[in-house]
Amino acid sequence: MSDKKSYKTVAIIGGGLIGTSLSLSIKKNNLCDVIKVYDSNIQVRKKLKERLSPNEIYESLEETVFDADLVVLCIPVGSMKEVAKSISKLLKDGCILTDTGSTKNSVIKDVKPYISQNIWFIPSHPLAGTENSGPEAGFPELFKGKYWVIVPYYSIPNEVMDNFSKFLSGSGAITEIMKPEYHDKILAITSHLPHLIAYTIVGTATDLEDQTKYDVVRFSATGFRDFTRIASSDPIMWRDVFLNNKGAVLEMLQRFTEDLTYLQRAIRWAEGDKLEDLFTKTREIRRSIIKEGQDK
């Protein structure tokens, strides 16, 4: 293994958008010597063999995690507990275990009981993705310029953290450290609530009368197209996200509901100054997002 590589063998469990993109990024950037990829769905494994080398795709969890220096769980958060339990006694001493789930408190709660003291469990979350899913949607530049949040919940040696951060940075990601509670609160407003609103708006359009619904699709303007884009994301993943971060999501949903009521009153009473003030503030936030380069 060359000096620039943090790990010799990396195992990736889950062949969706994130798992496939990470696998392709590892290969493109030469981040390890051996990559091992597994998905429980045989059809997904067949597609993975088309995107990666067939000898990098494994048929069982046991084969995949054997002798791995780093294991990455790229699976829905609702599946973390079952998989962690299955691999807990198969990981070699000193192995790093991480995940890419969109909720962190629930993942820690589900995984922690099965991890021995000889394993370093470092939860993480790449703030990257598209509305597409599956192996065919993956591409190696997915993480380039995007934040990859590291969420340690206990003291981890500097060398272990430095190697892990170095590996993530090798994919082009920008690493950031957060506490689990703060991560879940931030993601509730920046990701989870927007998806919930998008699903709701598309659902409302679906409930319209047939002709109106047809015209909604036919005459969709940019706003509705943007909403339908994120509403086409993986339904299993988002079901698990909302169920596993319900406290933070419900808190943000309540605050959003209060703000929406304020907006309703402003429209009803023709309070144009309030509307203009709100739209001006939100436009500045959007410009800040573009300036940070996180709009793509």
N, C-alpha and C positions, 0 to 999 in steps of 0.2 A: 504493500500500500504506500502510495506517495505521501509526502509530508502535507500536501495541501488538502488531502481528504480527511474528513472527520471520522468516517466509518468505512470499514472494509465491506460489510454486507448489510444491505438495507432491505427490510421486508415491508411490503405494502399490502394491507388487507382492505379490499374494496376497490372495484374497478370502474367507478363512476367518473364523472368529470374531474373531481379533485385527484383521486387516486391515479387515473391515467395521465393527467397533466403533470403530476409530481414525478411519475415514472419517466415520462418523456423528458422532463427537465433534468432529472438526475443523469440520464443517458447523454443528453446534449451537452451538459456542463461537466460531465465526468466527475460526479460527486462521490462515487463509490466504485469498488471493484466488481461487486456482485449485487444484482438486484433481483428480488424474488417477489412475485405478485400473485395474489389469490383473490378470487371472488366466489361466493357460494353458488352463484347462478352459472350453470354450465354454458348457457348461451352467451353470457357476458365474457366468460373465459375464452370462448371461440373468437369473439370480436377482439379481445385483448391480444390474441395471438396474431391478429392481422396488424395491430398497431405496434406491437413489441416483438421481440424474438420469441418463438414458441418455447424455447428452453428456459425462458424467464417466467413462464406462467406455470403455477403449481396447482395440484389437484386437491390438496388438503391443507388445513391450518398447521398441522404438525410439521409437514415438509417446509412450509413457507417460513415459519419462525425459527426453525432449527439453525443454530449458530449465528443468528442475526445480531448485529451490534445495535441496530436501530429498528424498531417496529412502529409503523405508522398506521393507526386505525382510521381509514377514510370511509367510514360507514355512518349511517343515520344514528343520531344520538340514542334512539330507542333500542338500538342493537348493541350498545357498548357493554352492558352488563353481561350478556350472554357470551360474547366473544372474549371478554376479559377473563371470565371464568374458565373458558375452554383452553386458553393459552397460558394461564397463570403458572402452571407447573412445567411449561415447555420452554420458557425463556431462560437463556443462560445468564449466569451471574454477571452483573455489570451492564446488562442490556439497558438501553434507553427505550422507554415506551412513551409514545405521544399519540395524540388524536387530532382530528381536524374539525371537530364538532362545533356547531354554532352556539351551544350553551356550555357553560363550564362547571357551574355548581352541580348540575345533575350528573355530568360525566364523572366528576371527582367522586361523588357519592356512589355511583354505580361501579366504578373501576377500582377504587382504593382498597376495598376489603379483600380483593383477590391478588394484590401485588405484594410480593415478599420484600423484605428489607434489602435484599440483594439486587433489586431492580430499581432504576430511577424512572419514576413516572412523572413526566413533564407535560401537562395538558397544553394544547396550543390551538390556534385558530387562524387560518389564512383568510384575510378579508378580500377574497377574490372569488369570482364565479361568473357564470352567464346563465341565461334562462334555459340553456340546453343541458341535457344530462346524458349519461352513458359514455362508454369508451370512445365512441366516434366523435364525441364533443370535445375531447381532451386535446390540449396543445401545450407545448413546452414553455411558452411565454406567458402563461396565465398569471403567474405570480410576480412578473417583472414590474417593479415600481409600486407594488401593493404592500400593505402592511400585513405582517404575519405576527399575531399577538402570542406571546409566551405567557402562560398563566401558572407559575409555580405556587403551590399552596404550602410548601414547607421549605426548609433550608437545603439548598443544593450546592455542592462544591463548585467553585468558580470554574475549574477546568471542565467539568461536565457541562455547565451552562454555556461556556465559551465555545466548546465544540459543537453543541447543538445549534447555537445562534449562527455560527460560521456555516454550518450545513444549510440552514434556511436561507441565509444571505446568498449562498451559492446559486439558488434558484432565481435570484434577482429581487427577492423580497426585502422589505425593510422591517427589521425586527423591533418589537415594542413589548415591554413587560407591563402587565396589569394584574390586579388582584381579581379573583373569580367573581366576587359580587359586583365590582365596578364594570368588568367586562360584560356581564349579563345585562346590566342596566343600560350601558351604552348601546349594545347591540339591539336591545329591545326597541329603542327609538330610531336607530339608524338603519336597521335591517328588518327586524321582525314585524314591527308595526306597519311599515310601508307595504310589506308583502300581504299582511292581513287586510289592509285597506284595498289593495289591488284586487285580491280575491273577492272582496265584498262588492266592489264596483262592477267587476265582470259578472258576478252573480246577479246583481241587480239588473244589468242589461239582459241577462239570460231570461229573467222572469217577465220581461216586457211582452206585450202582445206580438204575435208572429211577424206582422209587417213592420212594426216599429223596430223589433229586434233585427230584422233583415237590414233595415236602413242604418241602424247603429253600426253593423259590421261593414256595410257598403260605404258609408260616409265617415268612417273613423278618422278623426283628426289626430294630430300628433299626440295630444294629451292622452287620449284613449288608447292609442297604439302603445305608448310607453307603459301604461298600466297593464295592458294585456301581455306585454313582454315579460314582466316579472311574475305575472299570474300564471305563466306557463311553466314555472319551475317545478321541480320534482315534488309531487304531492306527498309522498311518504316522508321525505326529509322534512318538509314543512309541518306536516302533522306532528312529527316528533318534537320539532323545535318548540311549537306552541304549547304542547303538553309538558315539556320539560323546563320551560322558562315562563310558566304562567304567571308567577308573582310579579315579575318585572314587566311583562307584557300587559297585564291587567292594570298595573299602575300607570303605565304610559298611555294606555287606551283611555283611562279615566281622564287624564289630563288633556288628551286630544279631544275627547267628547266635550269637556268644558270650553276649550278653545273654539270648537265648532259651534257651540251654542252662542258664544260671543259673536261669531261671524254671522250666524243666522239673524241675530238681533240687529246687527249693523246693516244687513241687507234689508230687513223688514222696515227699519225706520230710516232708510236712505241716508245712513251716516257715512258719507263718502270719505270723510277725513280718516275715520278708523280703518276703512278698507285700504285706503292708500298707504297709511302708516304700516299696516301689516304687510302689504305686498312689497313695500320698499325694504323692510327688514329682511323678509325672506329672500328677496332678490340678492341682497348682499351676502347672505349665507351661501346661496348657490354660486355666486362668483368666487367665494372663498374655497368652495369645493373644487371648482375648476382650477384655481390657482395652485391648489395642493396636488393637482394631477390625479385625483381620485374619481374622475367622472367617466372613466373609460372602462 
